[in-house]
Amino acid sequence: MIKQIIAIILFSILVTIGMPYAQQGLQYLISAHDWISDILTQVFSGGQAGNIIRNMIALLAIPVFIGLVPTIIYWIAKRSWFPYFMDIVWVILLIEASALAILYKAAVATT
């Protein structure tokens, strides 16, 4: 229990100190999502179903790609599957979805 409390305090300090870097990282993540979504606009129709599929693929592409980077490096070094691939994908997906939800809420609030 004490180890977890210390870990939470240390993580909070790191996040507070690194907030400008975290914001820049989130902006890069959202920019990459928008870029993929814009490219997929040429492939899918402008209807509701096309928008849902386009947004879903854009949302899933970035976490999978980011998860593949350490997986490929691990595969080259060990010649076995990286055991934490899905954990990385889930964490990046949750971070990306949270950032998109916050941007969506801010966009809806201004209109």
Secondary structure as the mmCIF struct_conf table of DSSP 4:
data_model
#
loop_
_struct_conf.conf_type_id
_struct_conf.id
_struct_conf.beg_label_comp_id
_struct_conf.beg_label_asym_id
_struct_conf.beg_label_seq_id
_struct_conf.end_label_comp_id
_struct_conf.end_label_asym_id
_struct_conf.end_label_seq_id
HELX_RH_AL_P HELX_RH_AL_P1 ILE A 2 ILE A 17
TURN_TY1_P TURN_TY1_P1 GLY A 18 GLY A 18
HELX_RH_AL_P HELX_RH_AL_P2 MET A 19 THR A 41
TURN_TY1_P TURN_TY1_P2 GLN A 42 VAL A 43
BEND BEND1 PHE A 44 PHE A 44
BEND BEND2 GLY A 46 GLY A 47
HELX_RH_AL_P HELX_RH_AL_P3 GLN A 48 LYS A 78
BEND BEND3 ARG A 79 SER A 80
TURN_TY1_P TURN_TY1_P3 PRO A 83 TYR A 84
HELX_RH_AL_P HELX_RH_AL_P4 PHE A 85 THR A 110
#
